[in-house]
Amino acid sequence: MWGAEFKMTARDLFPSLYFIPAIAYYMDGALLFLCFKSLVFRDFSLTKNDLLHLAPLVTYGIFIWTAFYSQSETHRLEMINSESFVYSANYVYMEFFSKGVRAIYAIACVVLISRYSYRLQDTNSNMEKIHISWLRALAIGFLVVMVSETILAGAKIINVFSELSLHQFSNIGLTGYYITFALVNLLVFTAVRYFGAFEQVSGISAVSKPNNEKYLQPELAAEVDLAIREEKIYMDPDITLDTLADALSMMPRDLSTLINRHFGINYYEFINRYRIEEAKRMLESSDYVSTTITDIYLQVGFNSKSVFYTFFKKLEGMTPTQCRQNLTPKSS
């Protein structure tokens, strides 16, 4: 559980507290998950349901009290000094339980980041400016550590019945420590660099379907479409759902619902369709023959050449270069 020297010192000086630090194994997974939620959701707050995250800790508390602290002091010292308790079947089962819970929370963090990435596309038209790779790498890194430690704990269970040589699995534990150290450094350095470009989103409950059916009417969708085309708001590379909703005198949630349910796409695709349409018009116009493709995609609101080419190919079935080469230029 700890380094050998520290473990021996703790055993000699504070035998009654020997198993108290192990509570961290039953809390850090939940704390990591709640930390990630607070990072990605601007409306995050603790609720009564979050008390369920204490269930593993309570389980450990009941176990350690029943199996260890309810014993006499002499017996407890014997259990510690002989290490018979930490290698007993019940303790090994609890250790596997704690590592498994941590792995489940790590998986939940990875899923949460995926949901966050999807939600960003409902509120932003320029995903390139938002750096979330560091957060995803952190979540996956913790997942690797916790899965490896779960494997090691599983090996200890097998050892209870078949006397495995556990030195075969020592590298798993050492790898976990090294990766944890690397993740701490990753968190410190990348958070300082990218946190300013990190954008929170509303939680799932904040984007529930509105009751007012007028936001699903084709007439309103046509009005929104006309306003966007006339004002060419999409040419602002940093336009967000909130900005567009304000320009259209709508609530962001209502506009998001209109885009999702009437047009059948998310906000990211919605805005970029207008940009591609405008870019195609410019490529076909004789007024822009001398304008480079780079200048065109920057003018219509794209910041990334790869994103522009990907969207253009997807919507038009050809690249911008092919569009310019294959179509006869015409006046605007």
ABEGO torsion letter per residue (X at the ends): XBBAAAAAAAAAABAAAAAAAAAAAAAAAAAAAAAAAAAABAABBBBAAAAAAAAAAAAAAAAAAAAAAABBAAAAAAAAAAGAAAABAAAAAAAAAAAAAAAAAAAAAAAAAAAAAAAAAAABABAAABBAAAAAAAAAAAAAAAAAAAAAAAAAAAAAAAGBBAAAAAAAAAAAAAAAAAAAAAAAAAAAAAAAABBBBBBAAAABBBABAAAABAAAAAAAAAAAAAAGAAABAABBAAAAAAAAGBBAAAAAAAAAAAAGBBAAAAAAAAAAAAAAAAAABAAAAABBAAAAAAAAGBABAAAAAAAAAAAAGBBAAAAAAABBBBBX
